[in-house]
Amino acid sequence: MNETSERIGHAGENGRVRHLSGPGPTPSLAWFRRFTPASRPRTRLVCFPYAGGAASAFRTWPRRLPETVELLAVQYPGRQDRLQDPCVDDMDTLVAPIVEALTPWLDLPLALFGHSMGASVAFEVAMRLKDRHGVEPAALFVSGRGAPGHTRESALHEQGDAALIADVLRLDAAAAPVLRDPDLRELVMGSIRADYRLSETYRPRPGASTGAPITAYVGRDDPDIDPEDIRAWARHTHAGYSERVFPGDHFYLVPHEAELIQDVAAKLGSTT
């Protein structure tokens, strides 16, 4: 399977399924993929994919991270090796089991990274970790997503497949080979529609904020994000805010993976 297919594809990483159990007695309920265990972990970086995406979006990240950072990639239901699990189209329904599945992984500081829809999911997880477990993440990295109240209003999830496909291709032309193949398209459209509904109906609680420091990343040419949309994240943290603009569009993080991970690692080094 090529890189394009894996970005919204249906197969597990190299055809192998890695269901993880945490370091404690509670299983992680298939929510996380650990592609390469860190040799001397001091921090866990939990990564949340974009709409239509899967854990394999982060499969190359561990090789660029220091040995002190262990990556857990979230696998949403209804894709790749969780294809038989019902898709989730509501933020509360998605976030609650993720927070519970993280319970056995709280022996080390957690940092959260989310791209696009995943940034909103990561933000909700950060707040609920505090509410449920009294744990503040060491850092929250939000990418390709305006702050709450600063996202594009739309209701594409109520429209036909053609409208959804057009919007995906507007942001990610590399997805064309998957979406134009009838068999692959049938496999991914359920998760895409569910993710669009989740994203478009998400309403954060008024005054929502986290005690984790927030770093916001964005592509300079992202068609859906203005500078004020990204800077508004500063109002949602009590612990400091920074931002970085990369060349590129909504999926700037693909060609600039090395620079992005280097920045994330540097900030983790200053928070642990």
TIGU-66631 format. One line per 3 residues: number of its first residue (from 1); their letters; for each residue x, y, z of N, C-alpha, C. Coordinates in steps of 0.1 Angstrom, whole numbers. Atoms other than C-alpha are relative to their C-alpha. Example, Ala and Ser with C-alpha at 12.3 -4.5 7.8 and 13.67 -1.06 7.14 Angstrom:
<fitors>
1 = AS = 9 -12 0 123 -45 78 9 12 0 | -9 -11 0 137 -11 71 -8 11 8
</fitors>
This chain:
<fitors>
1 = MNE = 8 -12 0 0 0 0 9 12 0 | -8 -12 1 14 34 -10 -4 10 11 | 2 -10 -10 16 65 12 -14 6 -1
4 = TSE = 13 -6 2 -15 80 -3 -11 -8 6 | 10 9 -5 -36 50 5 0 -1 15 | 0 1 -15 -24 48 41 -5 13 7
7 = RIG = 5 -12 -6 -34 84 47 -15 -1 3 | 15 3 -3 -71 74 45 -3 -14 -3 | 2 14 5 -66 37 38 -7 -9 10
10 = HAG = 8 9 -8 -81 6 53 8 -12 6 | -7 12 -5 -53 -19 60 8 4 13 | -9 -2 -12 -33 -22 93 14 2 -5
13 = ENG = -14 -3 3 3 -11 94 7 -13 -3 | -7 12 6 22 -36 72 -9 -13 2 | 9 12 -1 -9 -59 76 0 -6 14
16 = RVR = -1 6 -14 -1 -65 113 -8 9 9 | 8 -7 -10 -24 -55 141 8 -1 13 | -7 0 -13 -8 -44 174 -10 6 10
19 = HLS = 9 -5 -10 -34 -42 201 9 1 13 | -9 -2 -12 -17 -28 232 -7 -2 13 | 5 -1 -14 -21 -34 268 9 10 7
22 = GPG = -8 -10 -7 -9 -6 291 9 -7 10 | -9 6 -10 17 -10 318 -7 -5 12 | 8 5 -11 -10 -16 343 -9 -11 -4
25 = PTP = 8 12 2 -37 -43 345 -12 3 -10 | 11 -3 8 -63 -24 324 4 0 -15 | -4 0 14 -62 -31 286 -4 14 -6
28 = SLA = 2 -13 7 -61 -1 262 -11 -1 -10 | 12 2 8 -91 -15 243 2 4 -14 | -4 -2 14 -74 -13 210 0 14 -5
31 = WFR = 1 -14 4 -74 25 210 14 5 -4 | -13 -5 3 -36 29 206 9 -9 -7 | -10 7 7 -8 18 183 13 6 4
34 = RFT = -14 -4 -4 28 19 195 9 -7 -10 | -7 5 11 48 14 163 14 -4 4 | -13 3 -5 82 15 181 1 4 14
37 = PAS = -1 -4 -14 85 13 219 13 8 2 | -12 -8 -3 110 39 232 8 -8 10 | -9 7 -9 140 26 250 1 5 14
40 = RPR = -1 -7 -13 141 51 278 -11 11 1 | 10 -10 1 107 68 278 -1 8 13 | 3 -9 -11 102 98 301 -13 8 -3
43 = TRL = 12 -6 4 72 112 282 -7 -8 -11 | 8 7 11 44 97 261 -7 11 -8 | 6 -9 10 32 116 230 -12 -7 -6
46 = VCF = 12 6 5 -4 107 222 -5 8 -12 | 2 -7 12 -12 116 186 -14 -4 -6 | 14 1 4 -48 121 172 -1 3 -15
49 = PYA = 1 -3 15 -54 118 134 -11 10 -3 | 10 -9 6 -74 141 112 -13 -7 -4 | 12 7 5 -109 134 98 3 -9 -12
52 = GGA = -3 11 10 -108 102 77 13 -7 2 | -14 5 -2 -73 95 91 0 -12 10 | -2 12 -9 -59 66 111 13 1 7
55 = ASA = -12 0 -8 -31 57 135 12 0 -9 | -12 2 9 -8 49 105 5 14 -5 | -5 -13 4 -6 87 98 13 3 8
58 = FRT = -11 -3 -9 20 87 126 11 -11 0 | -8 12 0 38 55 117 15 3 -1 | -14 -4 2 71 73 107 5 9 11
61 = WPR = -4 -9 -10 72 96 137 10 -5 10 | -9 5 -10 89 73 162 15 1 -4 | -14 1 4 121 71 142 7 14 1
64 = RLP = -5 -13 -1 125 109 144 0 6 15 | 1 -5 -14 117 113 181 12 -5 9 | -11 5 -9 143 110 209 -5 -12 7
67 = ETV = 3 13 -7 145 77 228 -8 3 13 | 7 -3 -12 129 95 258 -15 3 -2 | 14 -3 3 96 101 240 -6 -13 -7
70 = ELL = 7 11 6 73 72 233 -14 4 -6 | 12 -5 8 45 77 207 -11 -11 1 | 12 8 1 10 63 210 -9 6 -10
73 = AVQ = 8 -5 11 -11 68 179 -15 -5 3 | 14 4 -3 -49 68 185 -6 -6 -13 | 7 7 11 -69 44 163 -15 2 2
76 = YPG = 14 -2 -1 -104 57 159 -7 -13 -6 | 7 12 5 -131 30 153 -4 2 -15 | 5 0 13 -142 21 118 10 2 -11
79 = RQD = -10 -2 10 -109 22 100 12 -10 3 | -12 9 -1 -78 0 93 -4 -13 8 | 3 13 -7 -77 -29 118 -12 1 9
82 = RLQ = 12 -1 -7 -108 -15 135 -12 2 -9 | 10 -3 11 -129 -15 103 -13 -6 5 | 12 6 -4 -155 -37 120 -7 7 11
85 = DPC = 6 -8 -11 -161 -13 149 -8 11 -6 | 8 -11 5 -189 12 144 7 13 1 | -6 -14 0 -177 47 135 -7 8 11
88 = VDD = 6 -9 -10 -183 74 161 -1 14 -6 | 2 -13 6 -198 107 150 -4 11 10 | 3 -9 -11 -201 125 183 12 2 9
91 = MDT = -12 -2 -8 -173 141 203 0 -6 14 | 1 6 -13 -185 130 237 2 -15 0 | 0 15 1 -189 94 226 14 -4 -4
94 = LVA = -14 4 4 -154 94 211 10 2 11 | -10 -4 -10 -135 111 239 -1 -8 13 | 1 7 -13 -149 93 269 8 -13 1
97 = PIV = -8 12 -1 -134 59 261 15 2 -2 | -14 -3 1 -101 74 250 6 4 13 | -5 -4 -14 -97 91 284 1 -12 9
100 = EAL = -1 12 -8 -105 58 301 11 -9 -4 | -11 9 5 -81 38 279 14 6 3 | -13 -6 -4 -53 63 288 3 -3 15
103 = TPW = -2 2 -14 -57 54 325 13 -7 3 | -12 7 -4 -29 28 326 13 6 -5 | -11 -7 5 -6 51 307 4 12 7
106 = LDL = -2 -12 -8 -6 78 333 12 -1 9 | -12 1 -8 26 65 349 11 10 -4 | -9 -10 5 45 90 327 -7 12 -4
109 = PLA = 7 -12 5 37 126 317 -4 -3 -14 | 6 1 14 15 127 286 0 14 -6 | 2 -12 9 17 152 258 -9 -4 -11
112 = LFG = 10 3 10 -10 154 232 2 8 -13 | -2 -7 13 -7 162 194 -12 -4 -8 | 11 3 9 -37 165 171 0 8 -12
115 = HSM = 0 -8 12 -40 175 135 -15 1 -5 | 13 -3 5 -72 191 121 -11 -4 10 | 10 5 -10 -102 173 137 7 -5 12
118 = GAS = -7 6 -12 -76 155 159 4 11 10 | -3 -11 -9 -67 189 174 -11 2 10 | 12 -1 -8 -102 193 187 -2 -12 10
121 = VAF = 1 12 -8 -102 157 200 10 1 11 | -10 -1 -9 -69 163 217 -3 10 11 | 3 -11 -10 -81 195 234 -11 -5 9
124 = EVA = 10 6 -8 -112 177 247 6 -11 10 | -6 10 -9 -91 148 260 9 7 11 | -7 -7 -10 -68 173 277 -8 5 12
127 = MRL = 8 -5 -10 -96 189 296 -6 -12 9 | 6 11 -7 -112 156 305 10 -9 9 | -10 6 -9 -80 141 318 1 7 13
130 = KDR = 0 -8 -12 -80 169 343 -12 -3 8 | 13 2 -7 -117 164 352 0 -14 6 | 2 14 -4 -115 126 354 11 -5 9
133 = HGV = -12 6 -7 -80 119 367 8 11 7 | -8 -11 -7 -67 153 380 14 1 -7 | -13 0 7 -39 151 353 -1 11 -10
136 = EPA = -2 -9 11 -28 180 332 11 -5 -9 | -11 4 10 -9 170 300 12 10 1 | -12 -8 -1 27 182 299 0 11 -12
139 = ALF = 1 -9 11 19 199 265 -12 -4 -9 | 10 3 10 -9 202 240 4 7 -13 | -4 -4 13 1 205 203 -12 0 -9
142 = VSG = 11 0 8 -27 216 180 4 5 -14 | -6 -2 14 -21 215 142 -12 1 -10 | 10 -1 11 -42 227 112 -14 2 5
145 = RGA = 14 -1 -5 -72 237 133 -1 14 7 | 3 -13 -7 -86 271 144 -4 -4 14 | 4 1 -14 -93 276 181 -15 -2 0
148 = PGH = 14 1 -2 -128 268 194 -7 14 -3 | 7 -12 5 -152 293 178 6 6 -12 | -7 -5 11 -128 299 150 2 -10 -11
151 = TRE = 0 10 10 -135 270 127 -11 3 -11 | 9 -3 11 -153 271 93 -13 -7 3 | 13 5 -2 -190 266 97 -5 -8 -13
154 = SAL = 5 8 11 -204 238 74 -8 -11 5 | 9 12 -3 -228 209 73 2 -10 -12 | -3 9 11 -211 187 46 -5 -14 4
157 = HEQ = 4 13 -3 -220 156 66 -14 -3 -3 | 14 1 4 -256 162 56 -2 -2 -15 | 1 0 15 -248 162 19 5 -14 -5
160 = GDA = -4 12 6 -240 134 -5 15 -3 -1 | -15 3 0 -207 116 -10 8 9 -9 | -8 -8 9 -197 138 -39 4 13 7
163 = ALI = -4 -12 -7 -197 169 -17 11 -3 10 | -10 4 -10 -177 151 10 14 -2 -7 | -12 3 7 -152 138 -15 7 13 -6
166 = ADV = -5 -13 5 -148 173 -31 7 7 11 | -6 -8 -11 -140 188 3 13 -7 4 | -12 7 -4 -115 161 12 11 3 -11
169 = LRL = -10 -3 11 -97 166 -22 4 15 0 | -4 -14 -1 -98 204 -17 11 2 10 | -11 -1 -10 -76 199 14 11 -10 -3
172 = DAA = -10 10 1 -57 168 3 -1 -7 -14 | 1 5 13 -53 162 -34 6 -14 -1 | -7 13 0 -31 132 -26 -10 -12 3
175 = AAP = 9 10 -3 -62 113 -15 -8 -5 -12 | 7 3 12 -75 111 -50 0 -15 -4 | 0 14 4 -63 76 -58 -9 -9 8
178 = VLR = 9 8 -9 -82 62 -28 -15 3 -3 | 14 -4 1 -114 82 -33 -6 -3 -14 | 5 3 13 -116 74 -70 0 -15 -4
181 = DPD = 1 14 1 -113 37 -65 -12 -5 7 | 13 3 -7 -148 23 -59 1 -9 12 | -1 9 -11 -137 -5 -36 6 7 12
184 = LRE = -6 -7 -12 -114 17 -14 -10 11 5 | 10 -10 -4 -140 45 -15 -11 -5 9 | 10 6 -8 -166 22 -1 4 -2 14
187 = LVM = -6 3 -13 -143 13 28 2 12 9 | -4 -11 -8 -134 48 38 -12 11 2 | 10 -11 0 -166 69 32 -8 0 14
190 = GSI = 7 1 -13 -183 57 65 8 8 10 | -8 -7 -10 -154 70 86 1 15 -3 | -1 -14 4 -151 102 66 -13 8 4
193 = RAD = 13 -6 -3 -188 110 70 -1 2 15 | 1 -1 -14 -187 102 107 9 11 6 | -9 -10 -5 -157 124 113 -4 14 -4
196 = YRL = 6 -13 3 -172 153 94 -11 4 9 | 11 -4 -8 -203 151 114 5 3 14 | -6 -3 -14 -183 149 147 6 14 0
199 = SET = -7 -13 1 -162 179 136 -10 12 -2 | 9 -11 3 -191 200 123 -10 3 11 | 10 -1 -11 -214 194 153 7 3 13
202 = YRP = -7 -2 -13 -187 198 180 -2 14 5 | 2 -12 -7 -195 226 204 7 0 14 | -7 1 -13 -169 231 232 -8 8 10
205 = RPG = 7 -7 -10 -182 242 265 5 14 1 | -4 -14 -1 -181 280 271 12 1 9 | -12 -3 -8 -148 292 284 10 -12 1
208 = AST = -8 12 0 -131 258 277 15 4 0 | -15 -3 -1 -94 259 287 7 -12 6 | -8 11 -6 -66 236 298 12 7 7
211 = GAP = -12 -4 -7 -37 239 322 13 -4 -7 | -12 4 8 -14 225 295 5 11 -9 | -4 -10 10 8 249 275 -4 -5 -14
214 = ITA = 5 3 14 -5 250 239 10 6 -10 | -7 -4 12 16 251 208 -9 -2 -12 | 8 1 12 -3 258 175 9 0 -12
217 = YVG = -7 1 13 10 248 141 -10 1 -11 | 9 -2 12 -4 257 107 8 2 -12 | -6 -3 13 5 258 71 -4 14 -5
220 = RDD = 2 -14 5 9 293 56 -12 1 -9 | 10 -1 10 -15 285 28 -12 -9 3 | 12 8 -4 -41 265 47 -13 8 -4
223 = PDI = 12 -8 5 -74 276 30 -10 3 10 | 11 -1 -10 -95 273 61 4 8 13 | -5 -6 -12 -74 291 87 7 13 -2
226 = DPE = -6 -13 0 -67 328 91 9 1 12 | -9 -1 -11 -39 340 114 -7 2 14 | 7 -2 -13 -64 351 141 -7 -13 5
229 = DIR = 6 13 -4 -80 316 140 10 -8 9 | -10 8 -7 -48 300 152 4 7 12 | -4 -7 -12 -38 327 176 -10 0 11
232 = AWA = 11 1 -10 -71 324 194 2 -11 9 | -3 11 -9 -58 292 209 6 5 13 | -6 -5 -12 -39 314 234 -10 3 11
235 = RHT = 10 -2 -10 -72 321 251 -5 -12 7 | 5 13 -5 -77 284 259 11 -7 9 | -9 6 -8 -47 278 281 4 10 11
238 = HAG = -5 -8 -11 -34 290 315 15 -2 2 | -14 4 -3 1 278 310 9 4 -12 | -9 -4 10 16 296 280 -4 -4 -14
241 = YSE = 4 3 14 11 297 242 12 4 -9 | -10 -3 11 34 296 212 -6 -5 -13 | 5 4 13 28 291 175 12 -1 -10
244 = RVF = -10 1 11 48 282 143 -8 -2 -13 | 6 1 13 38 287 107 10 -7 -9 | -9 7 10 52 263 81 -4 3 -14
247 = PGD = 4 -1 14 53 266 44 -10 -12 -3 | 9 11 4 25 246 28 -15 3 3 | 14 -2 -2 -12 240 30 -5 -8 12
250 = HFY = 6 6 -12 -35 220 53 9 -12 4 | -8 12 -4 -12 189 51 15 4 -1 | -14 -4 -1 20 209 55 9 -10 8
253 = LVP = -8 9 -9 31 183 81 5 -12 -7 | -5 12 8 37 156 54 14 4 -5 | -13 -3 5 66 174 36 9 6 11
256 = HEA = -9 -7 -11 78 192 68 -1 -9 13 | 1 9 -12 75 161 91 13 2 9 | -13 -1 -8 112 164 102 0 12 9
259 = ELI = -1 -12 -8 110 200 112 -11 1 10 | 10 0 -10 77 196 129 3 -8 12 | -3 9 -11 88 167 150 12 5 8
262 = QDV = -11 -7 -8 120 185 159 -5 11 9 | 6 -11 -8 100 214 172 -8 -6 12 | 7 7 -11 77 191 192 9 -6 10
265 = AAK = -9 6 -9 106 172 207 7 11 8 | -7 -11 -7 124 205 216 -9 5 11 | 9 -5 -11 93 217 235 -3 -10 10
268 = LGS = 2 10 -10 88 184 252 13 0 9 | -12 0 -9 124 186 264 0 11 10 | 1 -11 -9 116 219 280 -11 -1 10
271 = TT = 11 1 -10 85 207 298 1 -12 9 | -2 12 -8 98 174 313 13 0 7
</fitors>
